[in-house]
Amino acid sequence: MRLRMQRGVSMSWGGVCVLMLISSASLAEGIERRKDQFGRDFGYYVYPLVGEIPGLGTAAGFGASVLNMGGGDTDFTGFAIRGDFKATGVALLDYHVVPRRLLFDVGYNDYLVAPTTHSRGIDSDSADVIHPKVEGAYLLGQLTLTFDERRYEMYVRLLRGRGRQLEVLDKDGVAFPVVDTSWKSGQSVTLGGSIDLTDDRIDPREGLRFEVASRLPSSNSQDSSEYFVNDYNLTGYVPTRKWDTLALNLFYSRAHVTRQGLTDPTLLQQRYGLNCTQYPAGPERDSCAATEEKLLTGLLANNQYGTATALGGTQRLRSFENGRFYAGQALFYGIEYRWNLTDERTPFNIYVAKGVRTGIQLAAFWERGTVADHSSELFKDGRSSYGIGARLVLSGVVIRFDLARGNEGVQTQLFITYPWSMFSVDNPG
């Protein structure tokens, strides 16, 4: 009875979110932009970085950004961080190939991480994990065609890179003896677009935004399936009081398999097994066999159903680790109240930083999401998170701190951009 009541409450909250998103659609008609969407406020920052990404750990370093260079809105940014994970990156954003019409972004990132990887599905055990230590690098480019003060946009995004596994640790920190450490190259192409009927792209306070992205099929192996990943993201912003905002989000992701890879369990074990027989009979072999079974079950399910965009981490279900829940489909909805403590344009110049501060915010949020391989199972169960946060809105940048709680504990995050974005540093697409 208690479980049914919880599900009923969750579904009623989902209904409220949908109704409020529909009502915000009518409010979006005729909304004017608060300012020019092609920024002109020159700014620069040299800043320390203390990053925390659930499931990856913490790291520290420094970054530098130059905003709105040359009298336009082209930005340059770079960073380097070291700690539980290592990453370096540079990016040139919003370079105008055709002024106010065709924009170009390009970026490079390299990394060395040991993410926490869970089994597939919403009911996977939080303690049943492996830690693959991987290194790699990728180059990302995007062309964006934009119209009407960036209200309507279409883009094509290309990501090309390579990576390899250095080792794989089980939940007890023991390394598996047989790991393929060879370099693997790959690329992905994503087509997408957005309709942004809000009052501002960076810091929206009223209106409606709809985004869609489709990652095209790609595979470097005949053993792996090829599939689309289609993401749909709808966010509504309802103004309250003088400056505050109620934000609501509905997100759905689905994989569509176009060519199925290897689904024979025996062949999968021969090619991707962990060679557990090299251990003598006993606890080590049993542990290896149990991990191997979960690994092969995941490979089989991915080849049958594909894998949609995961939930958990910096964008959705913030109390859970990065990529915590994944399957062939994902559904998410959330609500966030943002208290705008200030609404002003305050120039500042403190030697290592120059720009315009436009807002300080506090936030409270509640989210719920679920994943499944079959549509009929998508509404059977789910996970929730809730929490509070603080944000600093600068020239073209939102610096965000969140404290989130769920049934697997508490997670803290220090990140760039608002939540619920389609792409982020930890999920570049």
KOLDREN-138775 format. One record per residue: x, y, z of N, C-alpha, C in turn. Coordinates in steps of 0.001 Angstrom, whole numbers, padded with zeros to 6 digits, always signed. Example, Ala and Ser with C-alpha at 12.3 -4.5 7.8 and 13.67 -1.06 7.14 Angstrom:
REM residues 2
+013190-005690+007800+012300-004500+007800+013200-003300+007800/+012850-002250+007080+013670-001060+007140+012900+000030+007870/
***
This chain:
REM residues 429
+000835-001206+000000+000000+000000+000000+000868+001253+000000/+001912+001255+000829+002764+002445+000893+003414+002738-000456/+003881+001682-001172+004531+001878-002460+003549+002434-003473/+002326+001921-003456+001329+002423-004397+001012+003882-004143/+000952+004232-002879+000685+005636-002559+001815+006519-003050/+003060+006079-002882+004191+006883-003346+004149+007053-004847/+003849+005972-005569+003775+006083-007019+002659+007020-007425/+001519+006957-006721+000414+007840-007048+000784+009293-006857/+001478+009566-005757+001928+010936-005517+002877+011391-006613/+003821+010497-007004+004792+010847-008036+004104+011145-009355/+003119+010297-009725+002432+010513-010983+001606+011794-010935/+001016+012115-009754+000256+013357-009661+001172+014562-009803/+002374+014482-009231+003356+015554-009420+003728+015689-010888/+003891+014537-011568+004169+014597-012995+003061+015272-013753/+001809+014993-013380+000682+015649-014029+000682+017144-013792/+001003+017546-012566+001091+018977-012267+002144+019652-013135/+003317+018990-013278+004382+019553-014107+003918+019740-015551/+003232+018719-016089+002758+018811-017472+001759+019946-017624/+000802+020060-016684-000202+021114-016770+000434+022497-016689/+001442+022638-015812+002094+023943-015679+002937+024258-016906/+003533+023233-017533+004266+023464-018776+003315+023909-019877/+002119+023297-019933+001141+023699-020945+000691+025144-020708/+000472+025495-019440+000051+026868-019148+001150+027866-019475/+002408+027464-019279+003516+028381-019593+003646+028590-021091/+003138+027645-021883+003189+027798-023337+002362+028994-023771/+001202+029169-023141+000375+030325-023507+001025+031635-023063/+001751+031579-021929+002446+032778-021461+003602+033158-022380/+004153+032167-023100+005328+032411-023932+005019+033263-025154/+003761+033330-025547+003413+034095-026741+003667+035581-026510/+004439+036159-027368+004683+037596-027317+005710+038034-026293/+006447+037117-025687+007461+037484-024705+008654+038113-025415/+009095+039251-024910+010245+039951-025471+011512+039553-024730/+012630+039571-025432+013921+039319-024796+014273+040480-023867/+014874+040142-022703+015254+041185-021754+016454+041979-022239/+017283+041344-023066+018469+042038-023563+018887+041409-024886/+019858+042018-025532+020397+041494-026786+020986+040105-026538/+020563+039117-027330+021024+037740-027146+022409+037490-027729/+022941+038466-028439+024335+038423-028897+025104+039413-028027/+025656+038915-026926+026212+039773-025888+027310+040697-026380/+027437+041808-025720+028473+042785-026053+029305+043193-024849/+028973+042696-023669+029689+043090-022458+030999+042316-022367/+032107+042987-022624+033409+042334-022553+033715+041931-021114/+034290+040751-020964+034670+040309-019639+035769+039269-019705/+036483+039101-018610+037471+038029-018531+037565+037565-017086/+037938+036303-016923+038054+035717-015600+039247+034770-015571/+040031+034866-014533+041023+033853-014197+040625+033359-012810/+040337+032076-012678+039668+031635-011467+040147+030239-011063/+040137+029981-009755+040400+028614-009287+039187+027740-009559/+039421+026459-009765+038345+025502-009985+038391+024428-008905/+037273+024203-008274+037113+023078-007365+035874+022349-007837/+036071+021358-008664+034948+020679-009292+034562+019420-008543/+033256+019158-008493+032756+017928-007895+031657+017380-008786/+031879+016173-009314+030899+015509-010163+030559+014182-009511/+029290+013972-009124+028920+012712-008472+029297+011508-009334/+029983+010537-008728+030396+009353-009453+031786+009444-010033/+032322+010662-010134+033687+010845-010629+034621+011307-009524/+034102+012116-008579+034918+012589-007479+035142+014085-007541/+036186+014548-006874+036515+015966-006818+037876+016207-007446/+038060+017426-007936+039333+017819-008530+039477+019330-008421/+040699+019806-008464+040962+021234-008338+041952+021670-009410/+041873+022942-009773+042770+023484-010787+042445+024937-011035/+042558+025347-012282+042264+026743-012608+041653+026808-014001/+041005+027917-014262+040429+028159-015573+040565+029613-015946/+040375+029915-017221+040421+031288-017722+039412+031423-018855/+038685+032521-018858+037683+032772-019895+037768+034224-020340/+037572+034424-021618+037443+035762-022184+036108+035790-022913/+035220+036706-022525+033862+036752-023047+033670+037947-023965/+032890+037714-025016+032491+038788-025936+033701+039536-026490/+034560+038770-027156+035797+039339-027693+035520+040160-028949/+036357+041157-029179+036328+041925-030413+035030+042650-030680/+034320+043047-029630+033074+043761-029815+031904+042872-030180/+032104+041560-030234+031022+040627-030531+030741+039743-029342/+030167+038543-029591+029872+037662-028467+030625+036345-028570/+031782+036344-029229+032631+035155-029281+033383+035013-027965/+033380+033777-027413+034017+033509-026131+035146+032500-026300/+036136+032614-025434+037199+031612-025350+037326+031187-023901/+037492+029891-023679+037673+029409-022322+038625+028225-022309/+039336+028067-021211+040235+026935-021036+040321+026568-019573/+040640+025293-019285+040733+024862-017893+041677+023670-017786/+042166+023436-016575+042969+022259-016253+042695+021914-014804/+042287+020666-014537+042003+020238-013171+042630+018873-012930/+043014+018633-011678+043644+017392-011274+043085+016984-009910/+042940+015680-009701+042431+015165-008438+041975+013734-008633/+040746+013409-008169+040194+012078-008405+040073+011794-009893/+039905+012842-010670+039940+012729-012127+040774+013876-012672/+041271+013714-013902+042074+014736-014550+041389+015137-015860/+041431+016420-016145+040841+016886-017403+041468+018216-017795/+041607+018408-019084+042091+019658-019662+041215+019971-020862/+040885+021245-021040+040048+021578-022175+040179+023028-022601/+039898+023274-023882+039823+024623-024437+038636+024658-025392/+038041+025837-025538+036888+025958-026431+036774+027379-026956/+036384+027490-028210+036026+028761-028839+034542+028672-029170/+033738+029576-028619+032290+029482-028704+031695+030701-029407/+030670+030451-030217+029894+031506-030872+030743+032385-031790/+031598+031736-032571+032298+032479-033615+031331+032657-034790/+031166+033906-035246+030162+034216-036264+030750+034016-037663/+030389+032876-038276+030748+032657-039680+029965+033616-040555/+028676+033737-040288+027800+034758-040875+027196+035516-039704/+027414+036833-039602+026979+037577-038422+025505+037347-038090/+025269+036961-036850+023928+036759-036294+023113+035696-037020/+023768+034846-037786+023032+033819-038514+023668+032436-038397/+024974+032331-038673+025649+031038-038653+026811+031109-037673/+026746+030271-036624+027726+030294-035548+028524+028998-035533/+029763+029090-035087+030655+027935-035051+031256+027807-033663/+031209+026593-033107+031857+026267-031837+032857+025148-032078/+033982+025205-031377+034959+024122-031459+035611+023967-030089/+035874+022727-029698+036475+022493-028399+037296+021220-028381/+038246+021172-027475+039098+019992-027284+039139+019667-025798/+039009+018377-025463+039114+017932-024074+039882+016628-024008/+040725+016483-023000+041295+015174-022689+041011+014859-021228/+041087+013574-020862+040626+013169-019543+041297+011874-019103/+041321+011685-017805+041735+010440-017163+040811+010278-015961/+039883+009321-016032+038858+009193-015004+038649+007720-014653/+038077+007511-013483+037676+006162-013046+036229+006259-012570/+035288+006304-013485+033886+006507-013099+033315+005295-012375/+032312+005561-011554+031544+004483-010939+030493+004021-011945/+030522+002749-012302+029612+002207-013305+028694+001177-012668/+027387+001402-012799+026388+000519-012206+025784-000394-013267/+025039-001364-012802+024318-002242-013716+023144-001496-014334/+022600-002049-015391+021522-001446-016154+020198-001522-015384/+019354-000493-015562+018003-000534-015030+017798+000305-013794/+016523+000598-013510+016180+001458-012386+016355+000746-011049/+016327-000589-011040+016432-001341-009791+017831-001871-009519/+018835-001393-010236+020196-001871-010033+020677-001538-008621/+021483-002420-008071+021992-002285-006708+023060-001195-006660/+022898-000245-005752+023851+000870-005655+025241+000407-005240/+025323-000754-004559+026624-001253-004105+027286-002161-005131/+026563-002519-006165+027086-003448-007174+027673-002636-008320/+028959-002318-008229+029594-001398-009168+030937-001950-009645/+031421-001388-010727+032800-001557-011152+033372-000179-011438/+034701-000094-011505+035368+001185-011735+036351+001036-012894/+035901+001285-014121+036843+001253-015246+037660+002544-015291/+038977+002413-015239+039854+003578-015343+040157+003796-016822/+039768+004949-017343+039879+005200-018778+040577+006533-019026/+041242+006610-020154+041824+007870-020597+041469+008072-022062/+041455+009328-022472+041123+009610-023853+041091+011097-024130/+040683+011433-025341+040585+012828-025775+039570+012898-026899/+038948+014049-027040+038002+014227-028137+038008+015677-028619/+037637+015828-029871+037488+017133-030517+036028+017286-030898/+035460+018422-030563+034040+018651-030806+033850+019922-031616/+033009+019846-032646+032679+021015-033444+031184+021096-033670/+030665+022317-033746+029229+022492-033961+028968+023718-034825/+028064+023564-035794+027563+024666-036600+026109+024900-036236/+025750+026152-035955+024395+026501-035539+023824+027573-036454/+022659+027288-037004+021919+028254-037810+020846+028861-036920/+020837+030180-036774+019975+030823-035791+019156+031947-036417/+017943+032149-035871+017019+033155-036399+016323+033874-035241/+015902+035106-035513+015030+035873-034624+015564+035948-033199/+016723+036588-033039+017333+036764-031714+017508+035419-030992/+017917+034397-031749+018216+033058-031248+016991+032345-030672/+015813+032732-031134+014600+032016-030722+014479+030668-031428/+014953+030601-032654+014836+029370-033435+016225+028977-033939/+016625+027741-033631+017967+027311-034012+017967+025862-034494/+018887+025580-035424+019168+024215-035871+020687+024039-035855/+021146+022846-035525+022596+022653-035443+022978+021242-035848/+024249+021105-036200+024872+019800-036401+026135+019773-035553/+026319+018691-034802+027432+018572-033862+028220+017293-034193/+029536+017446-034285+030417+016319-034574+031393+016152-033427/+031442+014947-032882+032397+014623-031827+033256+013468-032327/+034559+013670-032294+035492+012641-032742+036594+012508-031701/+036899+011267-031339+037937+011089-030327+038412+009651-030242/+039224+009403-029234+039714+008063-028992+039925+007881-027497/+039900+006621-027063+040084+006338-025651+040470+004884-025445/+040844+004573-024216+041198+003192-023888+041010+002964-022392/+040818+001706-022031+040771+001298-020637+042178+000986-020145/+042516+001512-018987+043796+001198-018372+043675+000011-017426/+042585-000048-016703+042299-001165-015826+040828-001098-015427/+040326-002196-014903+038956-002252-014405+038990-002857-013004/+038454-002123-012024+038426-002567-010638+037026-003027-010273/+036929-004077-009464+035613-004483-008988+035223-003617-007793/+034082-003925-007177+033579-003083-006087+034507-003077-004878/+035387-004082-004770+036337-004143-003660+037694-003541-004014/+037809-002970-005218+039057-002358-005634+040069-003314-006208/+039656-004546-006507+040559-005546-007077+040509-005462-008599/+041684-005398-009241+041757-005260-010696+041521-006594-011375/+040756-006555-012468+040578-007756-013271+041842-007990-014094/+042270-009239-014231+043568-009500-014865+043574-009347-016377/+042432-009516-017023+042398-009471-018486+041555-008276-018926/+042219-007236-019402+041532-006033-019859+042150-005596-021183/+041322-005298-022144+041792-004788-023429+042195-003326-023262/+043497-003045-023352+043996-001678-023148+044335-000978-024464/+043910-001547-025579+044209-000922-026866+043348+000319-027068/+043859+001270-027854+043129+002494-028157+041986+002203-029118/+040843+002821-028864+039677+002714-029732+039288+004119-030191/+039054+004269-031494+038625+005560-032047+037149+005499-032421/+036512+006647-032406+035109+006698-032779+034647+008119-032987/+033442+008249-033487+032859+009564-033676+031345+009462-033582/+030718+010579-033317+029260+010644-033305+028825+011942-033953/+027674+011896-034611+027072+013067-035236+025696+013268-034624/+025416+014483-034185+024128+014806-033580+023487+015952-034344/+022219+015779-034692+021418+016833-035304+020393+017305-034282/+020174+018596-034232+019226+019095-033238+018716+020470-033541/+017849+020944-032665+017291+022277-032818+016538+022673-031572/+016136+023936-031530+015410+024441-030362+014465+025565-030768/+013392+025662-030004+012469+026799-030069+012500+027434-028691/+013027+028647-028614+013267+029297-027326+012396+030547-027224/+011214+030393-026644+010285+031514-026475+010349+032022-025044/+011576+032298-024589+011793+032838-023253+012291+034274-023353/+012454+034897-022195+012931+036284-022191+014450+036380-022208/+015170+035241-022046+016626+035284-022103+017158+033864-022205/+018151+033625-023068+018715+032284-023244+019530+031834-022038/+020319+032747-021479+021230+032376-020402+020500+032274-019063/+019671+033254-018751+018991+033310-017459+017492+033548-017683/+016756+032545-018162+015326+032735-018456+014492+032863-017189/+013491+033739-017242+012595+033918-016103+011132+033733-016478/+010819+033741-017755+009471+033418-018182+009500+032914-019616/+008522+032069-019939+008431+031560-021288+008590+030055-021364/+008848+029574-022571+008901+028145-022847+010059+027857-023786/+010746+026729-023538+011848+026309-024399+011703+024814-024712/+011744+024484-026011+011683+023084-026435+012931+022768-027238/+013593+021664-026888+014825+021250-027545+014710+019794-027978/+015307+019478-029103+015340+018105-029581+016727+017821-030136/+017225+016613-029909+018530+016218-030423+018468+014752-030809/+019102+014409-031918+019146+013027-032385+020590+012659-032704/+021155+011754-031909+022501+011251-032186+022383+010102-033184/+023060+010242-034312+022907+009291-035405+023627+007985-035099/+023201+006882-035722+023834+005584-035449+025310+005582-035831/+026105+004951-034994+027527+004769-035291+028030+003572-034508/+028958+002835-035099+029549+001682-034429+030847+001330-035130/+031849+000994-034342+033138+000591-034897+033300-000920-034939/+032268-001655-034548+032370-003106-034456+031078-003751-034923/+031192-004835-035644+030015-005588-036049+029340-006252-034851/+030080-006404-033757+029488-006998-032559+028527-006042-031858/+028679-004736-032093+027871-003728-031402+026728-003259-032292/+025591-002993-031685+024436-002501-032430+024634-001045-032842/+023940-000652-033896+023844+000740-034290+022445+001234-033933/+022377+002423-033345+021061+002931-032946+021069+004455-032819/+019899+005055-033095+019667+006460-032813+019452+006633-031312/+019805+007823-030796+019366+008253-029471+018658+009593-029653/+017353+009606-029446+016551+010810-029621+016173+011380-028260/+016517+012641-028028+016232+013329-026767+015263+014474-027016/+014292+014626-026087+013302+015707-026156+013282+016395-024800/+013422+017717-024800+013564+018456-023552+012656+019683-023588/+011679+019730-022672+010713+020830-022608+010830+021496-021246/+011080+022805-021243+011238+023545-019990+010370+024791-020021/+009594+024983-018959+008764+026166-018827+009223+027023-017664/+009083+028338-017814+009499+029298-016783+008321+030200-016466/+007880+030175-015209+006725+030954-014774+007203+032021-013804/+007051+033312-014136+007500+034368-013221+006605+034430-011982/+007222+034625-010833+006474+034774-009580+007063+035941-008796/+006254+036508-007933+006637+037684-007160+007273+038742-008082/+008314+039423-007600+008886+040506-008408+009914+040000-009397/+010841+039131-008917+011940+038674-009770+012042+037158-009849/+011280+036438-009042+011491+034997-008906+010954+034223-010107/+011374+032942-010181+010996+032084-011310+010711+030673-010822/+009622+030099-011321+009322+028683-011126+009648+027973-012429/+010636+027075-012402+011068+026351-013600+010579+024913-013530/+010072+024407-014678+009575+023036-014761+010170+022367-015981/+010543+021090-015832+011219+020395-016919+010624+019011-017137/+010481+018650-018410+010047+017318-018814+011018+016828-019873/+011639+015659-019647+012679+015133-020522+012386+013679-020847/+012566+013325-022131+012371+011941-022556+013467+011592-023547/+014063+010408-023366+015117+009927-024261+014799+008489-024647/+015049+008173-025929+014788+006810-026395+015807+006404-027438/+016276+005166-027332+017166+004597-028333+016353+003781-029330/+016713+003891-030620+016050+003144-031688+017126+002349-032434/+017101+001026-032277+018117+000165-032889+017832+000011-034376/+018839+000307-035213+018700+000156-036664+019434-001071-037184/+020469-001502-036464+021169-002742-036814+021613-003415-035524/+021123-004621-035328+021410-005316-034078+022758-006026-034142/+023518-005880-033083+024820-006520-032993+024722-007936-032459/+025785-008387-031852+025888-009755-031370+024962-009978-030177/+024120-011014-030261+023200-011329-029171+023317-012786-028719/+024309-013496-029191+024543-014875-028764+025358-014850-027471/+024792-015291-026343+025506-015220-025058+026844-015954-025060/+026917-017076-025768+028169-017839-025790+029272-017066-026496/+028932-016482-027646+029925-015698-028376+030323-014442-027607/+029360-013812-026950+029676-012639-026138+030670-013000-025033/+030481-014155-024407+031403-014564-023350+032790-014849-023905/+032845-015487-025066+034141-015799-025668+034921-014535-026005/+034231-013503-026465+034904-012289-026941+035079-011224-025862/+034161-011180-024886+034183-010083-023924+034179-010561-022471/+034354-011851-022263+034404-012372-020907+035655-011948-020163/+035677-012186-018873+036781-011753-018003+037773-012870-017705/+037646-014007-018415+038586-015109-018259+038694-015547-016798/+037540-015780-016182+037507-016090-014751+038100-017457-014423/+038214-018338-015411+038729-019682-015136+040204-019688-014750/+040906-018570-014963+042311-018530-014568+042464-018441-013055/+041362-018067-012345+041411-018071-010884+041192-019493-010370/+041830-019864-009275+041511-021158-008657+040094-021122-008096/+039476-022290-008010+038124-022358-007469+038088-021734-006079/+037100-020842-005882+037011-020165-004597+036372-018803-004736/+036494-017957-003708+035821-016660-003692+036217-015751-004863/+037518-015751-005245+037945-014864-006341+037262-015237-007648/+037210-016537-007943+036553-016966-009177+035054-016652-009120/+034425-016882-007971+032991-016610-007834+032697-015131-008039/+033550-014266-007461+033364-012825-007610+033543-012419-009061/+034557-012963-009711+034807-012657-011120+033638-013111-011981/+033116-014313-011716+032012-014848-012508+030749-014008-012355/+030504-013532-011126+029320-012698-010901+029431-011372-011651/+030626-010785-011623+030842-009525-012349+030744-009753-013859/+031306-010866-014326+031252-011178-015751+029807-011339-016228/+028999-011991-015425+027596-012188-015802+026874-010857-015965/+027115-009920-015046+026476-008605-015142+026995-007840-016363/+028305-007957-016627+028883-007288-017781+028256-007803-019076/+028166-009105-019220+027633-009695-020451+026131-009439-020579/+025422-009410-019447+023993-009080-019482+023781-007651-019986/+024651-006750-019546+024562-005368-020018+024874-005235-021493/+025901-005951-021978+026239-005914-023401+025090-006461-024248/+024469-007540-023779+023360-008148-024507+022176-007179-024580/+021836-006546-023447+020707-005615-023428+020980-004396-024307/+022221-003897-024300+022559-002758-025157+022407-003121-026631/+022795-004325-027002+022656-004746-028394+021200-004987-028782/+020371-005335-027824+018959-005575-028120+018153-004282-028164/+018412-003369-027203+017545-002201-027030+018255-000863-027231/+019593-000862-027309+020309+000402-027316+020314+001014-025923/+020991+002144-025777+021056+002826-024488+020757+004308-024671/+019717+004780-023998+019312+006181-024074+020184+007023-023144/+019958+008323-023132+020683+009227-022252+020420+008863-020790/+021469+008762-020007+021360+008304-018622+020858+009415-017706/+020334+009015-016561+019911+009932-015505+020883+009825-014334/+021044+010938-013625+021967+010985-012496+023155+011868-012821/+023612+012631-011833+024768+013493-012057+024409+014969-011986/+025017+015748-012832+024917+017202-012724+023644+017786-013322/+022916+017021-014173+021795+017610-014895+020425+017118-014418/+020283+015819-014185+018981+015258-013806+019184+014184-012735/+018291+014183-011717+018465+013332-010537+019808+013626-009877/+019923+014843-009371+021199+015360-008901+021692+014719-007610/+020865+013933-006918+021344+013263-005704+022029+011937-006015/+022054+011539-007295+022643+010262-007684+023923+010493-008493/+024747+009464-008558+026028+009580-009242+025844+009727-010749/+026869+010244-011388+026820+010504-012824+026541+009219-013607/+025522+009261-014489+025174+008090-015287+024606+006939-014485/+024012+007220-013320+023584+006159-012391+022546+005219-013006/+021545+005742-013707+020463+004922-014236+020430+005022-015762/+020405+003872-016421+020367+003870-017885+019675+002611-018388/+019059+002738-019566+018368+001634-020237+018012+002131-021636/+017089+001438-022299+016715+001827-023659+015890+003088-023721/+015230+003461-022604+014428+004675-022536+014636+005339-021187/+014440+006657-021140+014543+007410-019893+013471+008485-019874/+012840+008675-018709+011808+009698-018528+012122+010461-017246/+011993+011783-017304+012357+012629-016169+011438+013841-016125/+011078+014263-014908+010412+015550-014754+010863+016182-013440/+010922+017510-013424+011422+018191-012254+010839+019586-012119/+010942+020137-010921+010452+021480-010625+011499+022178-009768/+011739+023452-010035+012750+024214-009297+012270+025644-009106/+012335+026110-007866+011987+027505-007575+013270+028302-007394/+013387+029420-008105+014596+030250-008077+014282+031622-007490/+014885+031898-006320+014764+033215-005706+015868+034113-006263/+015503+035139-006964+016481+036105-007467+016675+037186-006413/+017802+037136-005721+018068+038092-004642+018406+039466-005180/+018957+039530-006385+019266+040814-007012+018843+040776-008472/+018570+041923-009010+018240+042050-010437+018870+043351-010922/+020153+043295-011181+020884+044499-011507+022063+044165-012409/+022585+045157-013051+023805+045014-013843+024921+045748-013100/+025807+044967-012485+026860+045545-011657+028218+045255-012276/+028838+046238-012920+030192+046013-013463+031191+045809-012331/+032209+044976-012594+033266+044773-011614+034589+044589-012347/+035672+044972-011674+037013+044843-012229+037965+044652-011060/+038407+043395-010852+039242+043071-009694+040534+042393-010153/+041175+042975-011166+042465+042521-011689+042358+041185-012424/+041946+040118-011726+041874+038806-012380+040474+038535-012944/+039572+039468-012783+038220+039270-013297+037598+040618-013636/+036938+040646-014791+036233+041847-015215+034979+041412-015951/+033865+042055-015646+032630+041697-016329+031455+042410-015708/+030268+041778-015853+029032+042349-015339+028284+041245-014594/+028027+041481-013309+027193+040549-012555+025735+040951-012734/+024897+039985-013093+023489+040298-013343+022538+039620-012372/+023038+038772-011470+022113+038156-010533+022769+037223-009543/+022145+037132-008349+022486+036144-007335+021193+035412-006989/+021244+034085-006961+020033+033294-006771+020201+032241-005677/+019081+031908-005053+018940+030702-004262+017894+029824-004947/+017947+028524-004721+017021+027629-005420+016639+026458-004526/+015439+025924-004758+014988+024674-004153+014375+023828-005258/+014634+022516-005245+014186+021699-006370+013732+020317-005916/+012892+019693-006766+012443+018310-006610+012433+017675-007994/+012912+016425-008104+013017+015759-009398+012610+014290-009257/+012147+013726-010357+011860+012293-010385+012156+011757-011777/+012727+010548-011850+013050+009967-013137+013038+008456-013084/+012977+007835-014255+012994+006389-014355+013572+005975-015695/+014030+004728-015779+014549+004173-017030+014001+002760-017198/+013885+002307-018455+013403+000958-018743+013726+000620-020182/+013771-000672-020486+013982-001112-021862+012673-001218-022633/+011537-001336-021900+010225-001460-022539+009326-000319-022072/+008544+000247-022985+007654+001358-022652+006675+000974-021555/+006211-000278-021550+005228-000713-020564+005772-000682-019142/+007108-000669-018998+007724-000671-017676+008201+000707-017237/+008008+001704-018085+008603+003015-017826+007935+003724-016646/+006673+003389-016342+005963+004085-015270+005812+003222-014012/+006470+002066-013983+006300+001169-012855+007078+001602-011621/+008212+002225-011811+009054+002582-010672+009874+003802-011040/+010477+004437-010063+011295+005619-010324+012091+005994-009098/+012919+007020-009252+013732+007538-008159+013574+009058-008092/+013665+009595-006881+013472+011030-006676+014689+011637-005990/+014843+012933-006180+015847+013687-005438+015313+015087-005191/+015818+015716-004152+015397+017068-003822+016562+017782-003165/+016507+019116-003155+017621+019821-002548+017524+021322-002690/+018638+021978-002384+018737+023428-002445+020002+023800-003200/+020082+025053-003646+021259+025486-004390+021439+026986-004352/+022569+027440-004857+022876+028865-004994+023535+029077-006346/+023279+030245-006962+023804+030524-008297+024294+031967-008382/+025360+032141-009142+025904+033452-009453+025858+033618-010965/+025120+034618-011434+024942+034851-012865+025851+036000-013280/+026809+035700-014161+027758+036691-014653+027527+036916-016141/+028420+037612-016790+028307+037878-018222+028353+036559-018998/+027196+036043-019362+027148+034836-020169+027477+033551-019446/+027608+033562-018114+028008+032382-017354+027131+032255-016108/+026707+031031-015805+026009+030739-014554+026858+029749-013764/+027298+030144-012573+028066+029279-011685+027092+028729-010646/+027009+027408-010545+025949+026755-009765+026526+025832-008693/+025978+025940-007487+026257+024989-006413+024948+024364-005967/+024880+023022-005917+023670+022317-005505+024003+021305-004419/+023075+021151-003483+023125+020115-002465+021850+019298-002611/+021977+018024-003010+020814+017194-003335+020793+015942-002477/+019568+015501-002149+019402+014313-001316+018443+013335-001986/+018741+012036-001882+017870+010981-002391+018050+009736-001549/+017484+008607-002007+017540+007403-001181+018900+006709-001215/+019867+007266-001956+021230+006739-001923+022203+007724-001286/+021649+008731-000595+022507+009655+000124+022467+011072-000408/+023496+011820-000077+023593+013240-000405+024739+013463-001385/+024503+014315-002373+025548+014691-003324+025640+016214-003380/+026863+016729-003493+027081+018148-003710+027718+018345-005082/+027430+019480-005687+027943+019771-007018+028345+021238-007108/+029453+021487-007753+029851+022828-008152+030066+022764-009651/+029224+023464-010407+029192+023248-011844+028854+024553-012559/+029036+024527-013882+028700+025657-014750+027378+025348-015436/+026546+026357-015628+025232+026320-016286+024142+025794-015355/+022911+026164-015690+021750+025652-014983+021606+024150-015215/+020835+023453-014359+020556+022036-014616+019609+021869-015801/+019415+020603-016191+018472+020189-017234+018936+020581-018630/+020231+020785-018814+020720+021125-020135+020863+019870-020976/+020868+020043-022298+020995+018909-023211+022432+018413-023307/+023407+019326-023203+024827+018962-023289+025565+019636-022151/+026583+018961-021635+027418+019537-020582+028809+018931-020712/+029740+019443-019911+031116+018962-019981+031186+017472-019685/+030374+016989-018718+030395+015574-018355+029497+014732-019262/+028785+015370-020203+027972+014637-021172+027947+015436-022473/+029062+015421-023230+029171+016308-024402+028362+015854-025601/+027781+014652-025551+026995+014176-026692+027815+013393-027665/
***
